[in-house]
Amino acid sequence: MGRAGVTPPPKKPAPCPICGRPAVAAFTPFCSARCSDVDLGRWLSDRYVIPAEDEDGTDPPPERSE
Ligand SMILES: [Zn+2]
């Protein structure tokens, strides 16, 4: 009447959708904050139009010529 030692296999975390590495619990479903950022950036750029080279987000004040 003893149960056979059947242990369910541990759930494997899904790989990071950005780089394919094993995801880290703290950044699920990503492997790192960096990949989380990348995904967020993709999502934003898909939703809004963001110039790709504007990384610091600071625009110089417009020159006024009068
Ligand atoms: Zn990753």
PDB file of the backbone (N, CA, C, O) and the ligand in Angstrom, with CONECT records:
HET     ZN  A 101       1
ATOM      1  N   MET A   1       0.819  -1.216   0.000  1.00  0.00           N
ATOM      2  CA  MET A   1       0.000   0.000   0.000  1.00  0.00           C
ATOM      3  C   MET A   1       0.853   1.266   0.000  1.00  0.00           C
ATOM      4  O   MET A   1       0.356   2.378   0.183  1.00  0.00           O
ATOM      5  N   GLY A   2       2.086   1.069  -0.201  1.00  0.00           N
ATOM      6  CA  GLY A   2       2.918   2.271  -0.223  1.00  0.00           C
ATOM      7  C   GLY A   2       2.919   2.896  -1.608  1.00  0.00           C
ATOM      8  O   GLY A   2       2.988   2.217  -2.632  1.00  0.00           O
ATOM      9  N   ARG A   3       2.842   4.154  -1.591  1.00  0.00           N
ATOM     10  CA  ARG A   3       2.872   4.838  -2.883  1.00  0.00           C
ATOM     11  C   ARG A   3       4.276   4.780  -3.476  1.00  0.00           C
ATOM     12  O   ARG A   3       5.287   4.871  -2.780  1.00  0.00           O
ATOM     13  N   ALA A   4       4.283   4.631  -4.739  1.00  0.00           N
ATOM     14  CA  ALA A   4       5.585   4.683  -5.390  1.00  0.00           C
ATOM     15  C   ALA A   4       6.107   6.114  -5.319  1.00  0.00           C
ATOM     16  O   ALA A   4       5.348   7.083  -5.333  1.00  0.00           O
ATOM     17  N   GLY A   5       7.364   6.203  -5.248  1.00  0.00           N
ATOM     18  CA  GLY A   5       7.933   7.545  -5.114  1.00  0.00           C
ATOM     19  C   GLY A   5       7.819   8.347  -6.395  1.00  0.00           C
ATOM     20  O   GLY A   5       8.784   8.531  -7.137  1.00  0.00           O
ATOM     21  N   VAL A   6       6.605   8.816  -6.625  1.00  0.00           N
ATOM     22  CA  VAL A   6       6.413   9.633  -7.832  1.00  0.00           C
ATOM     23  C   VAL A   6       6.396  11.099  -7.438  1.00  0.00           C
ATOM     24  O   VAL A   6       5.442  11.582  -6.829  1.00  0.00           O
ATOM     25  N   THR A   7       7.414  11.766  -7.775  1.00  0.00           N
ATOM     26  CA  THR A   7       7.462  13.198  -7.473  1.00  0.00           C
ATOM     27  C   THR A   7       7.275  13.998  -8.760  1.00  0.00           C
ATOM     28  O   THR A   7       7.939  13.748  -9.766  1.00  0.00           O
ATOM     29  N   PRO A   8       6.382  14.940  -8.709  1.00  0.00           N
ATOM     30  CA  PRO A   8       6.175  15.760  -9.910  1.00  0.00           C
ATOM     31  C   PRO A   8       7.443  16.523 -10.239  1.00  0.00           C
ATOM     32  O   PRO A   8       8.138  16.999  -9.342  1.00  0.00           O
ATOM     33  N   PRO A   9       7.738  16.639 -11.495  1.00  0.00           N
ATOM     34  CA  PRO A   9       8.956  17.370 -11.882  1.00  0.00           C
ATOM     35  C   PRO A   9       8.819  18.836 -11.519  1.00  0.00           C
ATOM     36  O   PRO A   9       7.737  19.413 -11.633  1.00  0.00           O
ATOM     37  N   PRO A  10       9.898  19.429 -11.089  1.00  0.00           N
ATOM     38  CA  PRO A  10       9.848  20.862 -10.747  1.00  0.00           C
ATOM     39  C   PRO A  10       9.533  21.695 -11.977  1.00  0.00           C
ATOM     40  O   PRO A  10      10.007  21.430 -13.082  1.00  0.00           O
ATOM     41  N   LYS A  11       8.723  22.698 -11.745  1.00  0.00           N
ATOM     42  CA  LYS A  11       8.363  23.538 -12.890  1.00  0.00           C
ATOM     43  C   LYS A  11       9.567  24.324 -13.372  1.00  0.00           C
ATOM     44  O   LYS A  11      10.240  25.018 -12.609  1.00  0.00           O
ATOM     45  N   LYS A  12       9.806  24.194 -14.633  1.00  0.00           N
ATOM     46  CA  LYS A  12      10.897  24.987 -15.186  1.00  0.00           C
ATOM     47  C   LYS A  12      10.383  26.380 -15.531  1.00  0.00           C
ATOM     48  O   LYS A  12       9.348  26.528 -16.182  1.00  0.00           O
ATOM     49  N   PRO A  13      11.102  27.378 -15.097  1.00  0.00           N
ATOM     50  CA  PRO A  13      10.680  28.739 -15.456  1.00  0.00           C
ATOM     51  C   PRO A  13      10.821  28.949 -16.946  1.00  0.00           C
ATOM     52  O   PRO A  13      11.753  28.457 -17.582  1.00  0.00           O
ATOM     53  N   ALA A  14       9.871  29.691 -17.486  1.00  0.00           N
ATOM     54  CA  ALA A  14       9.949  29.972 -18.918  1.00  0.00           C
ATOM     55  C   ALA A  14      11.192  30.810 -19.201  1.00  0.00           C
ATOM     56  O   ALA A  14      11.567  31.663 -18.397  1.00  0.00           O
ATOM     57  N   PRO A  15      11.813  30.570 -20.317  1.00  0.00           N
ATOM     58  CA  PRO A  15      13.005  31.355 -20.655  1.00  0.00           C
ATOM     59  C   PRO A  15      12.663  32.808 -20.907  1.00  0.00           C
ATOM     60  O   PRO A  15      11.554  33.150 -21.317  1.00  0.00           O
ATOM     61  N   CYS A  16      13.629  33.634 -20.655  1.00  0.00           N
ATOM     62  CA  CYS A  16      13.457  35.064 -20.886  1.00  0.00           C
ATOM     63  C   CYS A  16      13.073  35.319 -22.343  1.00  0.00           C
ATOM     64  O   CYS A  16      13.776  34.872 -23.249  1.00  0.00           O
ATOM     65  N   PRO A  17      11.975  36.028 -22.582  1.00  0.00           N
ATOM     66  CA  PRO A  17      11.527  36.271 -23.960  1.00  0.00           C
ATOM     67  C   PRO A  17      12.472  37.179 -24.732  1.00  0.00           C
ATOM     68  O   PRO A  17      12.400  37.269 -25.958  1.00  0.00           O
ATOM     69  N   ILE A  18      13.349  37.845 -24.012  1.00  0.00           N
ATOM     70  CA  ILE A  18      14.254  38.773 -24.682  1.00  0.00           C
ATOM     71  C   ILE A  18      15.510  38.066 -25.157  1.00  0.00           C
ATOM     72  O   ILE A  18      15.884  38.159 -26.326  1.00  0.00           O
ATOM     73  N   CYS A  19      16.159  37.356 -24.240  1.00  0.00           N
ATOM     74  CA  CYS A  19      17.452  36.770 -24.594  1.00  0.00           C
ATOM     75  C   CYS A  19      17.440  35.245 -24.519  1.00  0.00           C
ATOM     76  O   CYS A  19      18.383  34.595 -24.969  1.00  0.00           O
ATOM     77  N   GLY A  20      16.372  34.670 -23.948  1.00  0.00           N
ATOM     78  CA  GLY A  20      16.263  33.220 -23.941  1.00  0.00           C
ATOM     79  C   GLY A  20      16.922  32.543 -22.753  1.00  0.00           C
ATOM     80  O   GLY A  20      16.881  31.318 -22.638  1.00  0.00           O
ATOM     81  N   ARG A  21      17.527  33.324 -21.867  1.00  0.00           N
ATOM     82  CA  ARG A  21      18.130  32.738 -20.680  1.00  0.00           C
ATOM     83  C   ARG A  21      17.034  32.381 -19.676  1.00  0.00           C
ATOM     84  O   ARG A  21      15.919  32.896 -19.753  1.00  0.00           O
ATOM     85  N   PRO A  22      17.363  31.499 -18.736  1.00  0.00           N
ATOM     86  CA  PRO A  22      16.374  31.146 -17.714  1.00  0.00           C
ATOM     87  C   PRO A  22      15.934  32.384 -16.943  1.00  0.00           C
ATOM     88  O   PRO A  22      16.751  33.204 -16.525  1.00  0.00           O
ATOM     89  N   ALA A  23      14.616  32.496 -16.769  1.00  0.00           N
ATOM     90  CA  ALA A  23      14.100  33.668 -16.080  1.00  0.00           C
ATOM     91  C   ALA A  23      14.442  33.635 -14.596  1.00  0.00           C
ATOM     92  O   ALA A  23      14.591  32.568 -14.001  1.00  0.00           O
ATOM     93  N   VAL A  24      14.563  34.811 -14.017  1.00  0.00           N
ATOM     94  CA  VAL A  24      14.817  34.939 -12.582  1.00  0.00           C
ATOM     95  C   VAL A  24      13.526  35.389 -11.914  1.00  0.00           C
ATOM     96  O   VAL A  24      12.818  36.262 -12.416  1.00  0.00           O
ATOM     97  N   ALA A  25      13.233  34.772 -10.763  1.00  0.00           N
ATOM     98  CA  ALA A  25      11.957  35.040 -10.106  1.00  0.00           C
ATOM     99  C   ALA A  25      11.726  36.526  -9.881  1.00  0.00           C
ATOM    100  O   ALA A  25      10.611  37.025 -10.034  1.00  0.00           O
ATOM    101  N   ALA A  26      12.780  37.217  -9.521  1.00  0.00           N
ATOM    102  CA  ALA A  26      12.646  38.641  -9.201  1.00  0.00           C
ATOM    103  C   ALA A  26      12.245  39.461 -10.421  1.00  0.00           C
ATOM    104  O   ALA A  26      11.664  40.539 -10.295  1.00  0.00           O
ATOM    105  N   PHE A  27      12.565  38.930 -11.613  1.00  0.00           N
ATOM    106  CA  PHE A  27      12.299  39.702 -12.830  1.00  0.00           C
ATOM    107  C   PHE A  27      11.360  38.974 -13.778  1.00  0.00           C
ATOM    108  O   PHE A  27      11.261  39.314 -14.957  1.00  0.00           O
ATOM    109  N   THR A  28      10.667  37.964 -13.248  1.00  0.00           N
ATOM    110  CA  THR A  28       9.770  37.183 -14.081  1.00  0.00           C
ATOM    111  C   THR A  28       8.921  38.073 -14.970  1.00  0.00           C
ATOM    112  O   THR A  28       8.401  39.075 -14.478  1.00  0.00           O
ATOM    113  N   PRO A  29       8.750  37.772 -16.234  1.00  0.00           N
ATOM    114  CA  PRO A  29       9.288  36.580 -16.889  1.00  0.00           C
ATOM    115  C   PRO A  29      10.662  36.787 -17.499  1.00  0.00           C
ATOM    116  O   PRO A  29      11.081  36.029 -18.373  1.00  0.00           O
ATOM    117  N   PHE A  30      11.352  37.800 -17.044  1.00  0.00           N
ATOM    118  CA  PHE A  30      12.641  38.089 -17.655  1.00  0.00           C
ATOM    119  C   PHE A  30      13.776  37.559 -16.791  1.00  0.00           C
ATOM    120  O   PHE A  30      13.550  37.083 -15.678  1.00  0.00           O
ATOM    121  N   CYS A  31      14.993  37.644 -17.306  1.00  0.00           N
ATOM    122  CA  CYS A  31      16.135  37.113 -16.567  1.00  0.00           C
ATOM    123  C   CYS A  31      16.830  38.212 -15.787  1.00  0.00           C
ATOM    124  O   CYS A  31      17.633  37.946 -14.893  1.00  0.00           O
ATOM    125  N   SER A  32      16.512  39.443 -16.134  1.00  0.00           N
ATOM    126  CA  SER A  32      17.192  40.539 -15.457  1.00  0.00           C
ATOM    127  C   SER A  32      16.410  41.828 -15.664  1.00  0.00           C
ATOM    128  O   SER A  32      15.521  41.906 -16.513  1.00  0.00           O
ATOM    129  N   ALA A  33      16.755  42.832 -14.878  1.00  0.00           N
ATOM    130  CA  ALA A  33      16.090  44.125 -15.023  1.00  0.00           C
ATOM    131  C   ALA A  33      16.364  44.703 -16.407  1.00  0.00           C
ATOM    132  O   ALA A  33      15.544  45.423 -16.976  1.00  0.00           O
ATOM    133  N   ARG A  34      17.524  44.370 -16.922  1.00  0.00           N
ATOM    134  CA  ARG A  34      17.888  44.898 -18.228  1.00  0.00           C
ATOM    135  C   ARG A  34      16.931  44.404 -19.311  1.00  0.00           C
ATOM    136  O   ARG A  34      16.445  45.173 -20.140  1.00  0.00           O
ATOM    137  N   CYS A  35      16.679  43.098 -19.275  1.00  0.00           N
ATOM    138  CA  CYS A  35      15.776  42.536 -20.273  1.00  0.00           C
ATOM    139  C   CYS A  35      14.358  43.067 -20.057  1.00  0.00           C
ATOM    140  O   CYS A  35      13.614  43.277 -21.014  1.00  0.00           O
ATOM    141  N   SER A  36      13.995  43.279 -18.800  1.00  0.00           N
ATOM    142  CA  SER A  36      12.692  43.860 -18.515  1.00  0.00           C
ATOM    143  C   SER A  36      12.595  45.246 -19.143  1.00  0.00           C
ATOM    144  O   SER A  36      11.566  45.631 -19.698  1.00  0.00           O
ATOM    145  N   ASP A  37      13.692  45.979 -19.039  1.00  0.00           N
ATOM    146  CA  ASP A  37      13.739  47.303 -19.636  1.00  0.00           C
ATOM    147  C   ASP A  37      13.620  47.233 -21.147  1.00  0.00           C
ATOM    148  O   ASP A  37      12.928  48.037 -21.771  1.00  0.00           O
ATOM    149  N   VAL A  38      14.297  46.270 -21.716  1.00  0.00           N
ATOM    150  CA  VAL A  38      14.262  46.116 -23.164  1.00  0.00           C
ATOM    151  C   VAL A  38      12.837  45.864 -23.631  1.00  0.00           C
ATOM    152  O   VAL A  38      12.372  46.435 -24.617  1.00  0.00           O
ATOM    153  N   ASP A  39      12.159  44.996 -22.895  1.00  0.00           N
ATOM    154  CA  ASP A  39      10.788  44.673 -23.279  1.00  0.00           C
ATOM    155  C   ASP A  39       9.898  45.890 -23.128  1.00  0.00           C
ATOM    156  O   ASP A  39       9.040  46.151 -23.972  1.00  0.00           O
ATOM    157  N   LEU A  40      10.101  46.624 -22.064  1.00  0.00           N
ATOM    158  CA  LEU A  40       9.311  47.828 -21.846  1.00  0.00           C
ATOM    159  C   LEU A  40       9.572  48.830 -22.965  1.00  0.00           C
ATOM    160  O   LEU A  40       8.652  49.473 -23.470  1.00  0.00           O
ATOM    161  N   GLY A  41      10.828  48.948 -23.336  1.00  0.00           N
ATOM    162  CA  GLY A  41      11.186  49.854 -24.413  1.00  0.00           C
ATOM    163  C   GLY A  41      10.519  49.450 -25.718  1.00  0.00           C
ATOM    164  O   GLY A  41      10.039  50.296 -26.471  1.00  0.00           O
ATOM    165  N   ARG A  42      10.495  48.164 -25.973  1.00  0.00           N
ATOM    166  CA  ARG A  42       9.843  47.683 -27.197  1.00  0.00           C
ATOM    167  C   ARG A  42       8.360  48.004 -27.166  1.00  0.00           C
ATOM    168  O   ARG A  42       7.768  48.444 -28.151  1.00  0.00           O
ATOM    169  N   TRP A  43       7.788  47.767 -26.004  1.00  0.00           N
ATOM    170  CA  TRP A  43       6.348  48.000 -25.878  1.00  0.00           C
ATOM    171  C   TRP A  43       6.045  49.465 -26.089  1.00  0.00           C
ATOM    172  O   TRP A  43       5.095  49.824 -26.784  1.00  0.00           O
ATOM    173  N   LEU A  44       6.867  50.313 -25.478  1.00  0.00           N
ATOM    174  CA  LEU A  44       6.631  51.747 -25.602  1.00  0.00           C
ATOM    175  C   LEU A  44       6.835  52.204 -27.034  1.00  0.00           C
ATOM    176  O   LEU A  44       6.046  52.982 -27.569  1.00  0.00           O
ATOM    177  N   SER A  45       7.899  51.716 -27.645  1.00  0.00           N
ATOM    178  CA  SER A  45       8.189  52.165 -29.000  1.00  0.00           C
ATOM    179  C   SER A  45       7.141  51.641 -29.965  1.00  0.00           C
ATOM    180  O   SER A  45       6.930  52.202 -31.041  1.00  0.00           O
ATOM    181  N   ASP A  46       6.487  50.559 -29.567  1.00  0.00           N
ATOM    182  CA  ASP A  46       5.427  50.036 -30.411  1.00  0.00           C
ATOM    183  C   ASP A  46       4.169  50.875 -30.250  1.00  0.00           C
ATOM    184  O   ASP A  46       3.365  51.011 -31.173  1.00  0.00           O
ATOM    185  N   ARG A  47       4.021  51.430 -29.062  1.00  0.00           N
ATOM    186  CA  ARG A  47       2.809  52.181 -28.770  1.00  0.00           C
ATOM    187  C   ARG A  47       2.989  53.645 -29.121  1.00  0.00           C
ATOM    188  O   ARG A  47       2.087  54.285 -29.662  1.00  0.00           O
ATOM    189  N   TYR A  48       4.140  54.154 -28.814  1.00  0.00           N
ATOM    190  CA  TYR A  48       4.415  55.537 -29.137  1.00  0.00           C
ATOM    191  C   TYR A  48       5.559  55.603 -30.131  1.00  0.00           C
ATOM    192  O   TYR A  48       6.316  54.648 -30.302  1.00  0.00           O
ATOM    193  N   VAL A  49       5.665  56.738 -30.774  1.00  0.00           N
ATOM    194  CA  VAL A  49       6.781  56.901 -31.689  1.00  0.00           C
ATOM    195  C   VAL A  49       7.923  57.583 -30.949  1.00  0.00           C
ATOM    196  O   VAL A  49       7.842  58.759 -30.593  1.00  0.00           O
ATOM    197  N   ILE A  50       8.976  56.826 -30.727  1.00  0.00           N
ATOM    198  CA  ILE A  50      10.113  57.377 -30.002  1.00  0.00           C
ATOM    199  C   ILE A  50      11.342  57.317 -30.897  1.00  0.00           C
ATOM    200  O   ILE A  50      11.672  56.260 -31.435  1.00  0.00           O
ATOM    201  N   PRO A  51      12.015  58.446 -31.054  1.00  0.00           N
ATOM    202  CA  PRO A  51      13.255  58.421 -31.832  1.00  0.00           C
ATOM    203  C   PRO A  51      14.259  57.476 -31.203  1.00  0.00           C
ATOM    204  O   PRO A  51      14.509  57.531 -29.998  1.00  0.00           O
ATOM    205  N   ALA A  52      14.828  56.618 -32.013  1.00  0.00           N
ATOM    206  CA  ALA A  52      15.667  55.545 -31.494  1.00  0.00           C
ATOM    207  C   ALA A  52      16.945  56.063 -30.864  1.00  0.00           C
ATOM    208  O   ALA A  52      17.511  55.413 -29.984  1.00  0.00           O
ATOM    209  N   GLU A  53      17.409  57.230 -31.306  1.00  0.00           N
ATOM    210  CA  GLU A  53      18.709  57.695 -30.833  1.00  0.00           C
ATOM    211  C   GLU A  53      18.589  58.609 -29.622  1.00  0.00           C
ATOM    212  O   GLU A  53      19.596  59.029 -29.053  1.00  0.00           O
ATOM    213  N   ASP A  54      17.387  58.909 -29.239  1.00  0.00           N
ATOM    214  CA  ASP A  54      17.194  59.779 -28.085  1.00  0.00           C
ATOM    215  C   ASP A  54      17.217  58.941 -26.825  1.00  0.00           C
ATOM    216  O   ASP A  54      16.177  58.473 -26.362  1.00  0.00           O
ATOM    217  N   GLU A  55      18.398  58.751 -26.273  1.00  0.00           N
ATOM    218  CA  GLU A  55      18.510  57.832 -25.142  1.00  0.00           C
ATOM    219  C   GLU A  55      18.409  58.530 -23.800  1.00  0.00           C
ATOM    220  O   GLU A  55      17.855  57.972 -22.853  1.00  0.00           O
ATOM    221  N   ASP A  56      18.934  59.738 -23.705  1.00  0.00           N
ATOM    222  CA  ASP A  56      18.899  60.386 -22.392  1.00  0.00           C
ATOM    223  C   ASP A  56      17.596  61.137 -22.164  1.00  0.00           C
ATOM    224  O   ASP A  56      17.273  61.506 -21.035  1.00  0.00           O
ATOM    225  N   GLY A  57      16.857  61.360 -23.228  1.00  0.00           N
ATOM    226  CA  GLY A  57      15.541  61.968 -23.069  1.00  0.00           C
ATOM    227  C   GLY A  57      15.575  63.450 -22.781  1.00  0.00           C
ATOM    228  O   GLY A  57      14.567  64.042 -22.394  1.00  0.00           O
ATOM    229  N   THR A  58      16.737  64.049 -22.970  1.00  0.00           N
ATOM    230  CA  THR A  58      16.812  65.489 -22.753  1.00  0.00           C
ATOM    231  C   THR A  58      16.950  66.192 -24.093  1.00  0.00           C
ATOM    232  O   THR A  58      17.891  65.952 -24.850  1.00  0.00           O
ATOM    233  N   ASP A  59      16.018  67.040 -24.358  1.00  0.00           N
ATOM    234  CA  ASP A  59      16.085  67.771 -25.611  1.00  0.00           C
ATOM    235  C   ASP A  59      16.687  69.144 -25.362  1.00  0.00           C
ATOM    236  O   ASP A  59      16.369  69.799 -24.369  1.00  0.00           O
ATOM    237  N   PRO A  60      17.544  69.571 -26.250  1.00  0.00           N
ATOM    238  CA  PRO A  60      18.085  70.932 -26.120  1.00  0.00           C
ATOM    239  C   PRO A  60      16.965  71.938 -26.367  1.00  0.00           C
ATOM    240  O   PRO A  60      16.063  71.689 -27.167  1.00  0.00           O
ATOM    241  N   PRO A  61      17.027  73.055 -25.688  1.00  0.00           N
ATOM    242  CA  PRO A  61      15.981  74.070 -25.887  1.00  0.00           C
ATOM    243  C   PRO A  61      16.016  74.576 -27.318  1.00  0.00           C
ATOM    244  O   PRO A  61      17.088  74.745 -27.899  1.00  0.00           O
ATOM    245  N   PRO A  62      14.868  74.812 -27.871  1.00  0.00           N
ATOM    246  CA  PRO A  62      14.818  75.285 -29.265  1.00  0.00           C
ATOM    247  C   PRO A  62      15.424  76.670 -29.393  1.00  0.00           C
ATOM    248  O   PRO A  62      15.215  77.551 -28.558  1.00  0.00           O
ATOM    249  N   GLU A  63      16.180  76.830 -30.464  1.00  0.00           N
ATOM    250  CA  GLU A  63      16.787  78.146 -30.658  1.00  0.00           C
ATOM    251  C   GLU A  63      15.751  79.118 -31.192  1.00  0.00           C
ATOM    252  O   GLU A  63      14.986  78.814 -32.108  1.00  0.00           O
ATOM    253  N   ARG A  64      15.753  80.271 -30.602  1.00  0.00           N
ATOM    254  CA  ARG A  64      14.792  81.275 -31.056  1.00  0.00           C
ATOM    255  C   ARG A  64      15.523  82.330 -31.864  1.00  0.00           C
ATOM    256  O   ARG A  64      16.418  83.011 -31.363  1.00  0.00           O
ATOM    257  N   SER A  65      15.140  82.448 -33.080  1.00  0.00           N
ATOM    258  CA  SER A  65      15.763  83.471 -33.916  1.00  0.00           C
ATOM    259  C   SER A  65      14.706  84.504 -34.261  1.00  0.00           C
ATOM    260  O   SER A  65      13.710  84.215 -34.923  1.00  0.00           O
ATOM    261  N   GLU A  66      14.954  85.711 -33.792  1.00  0.00           N
ATOM    262  CA  GLU A  66      13.977  86.746 -34.075  1.00  0.00           C
ATOM    263  C   GLU A  66      14.636  87.905 -34.799  1.00  0.00           C
ATOM    264  O   GLU A  66      13.970  88.886 -35.128  1.00  0.00           O
TER     265      GLU A  66
HETATM  266 ZN    ZN A 101      16.989  38.080 -20.639  1.00  0.00          ZN2+
END
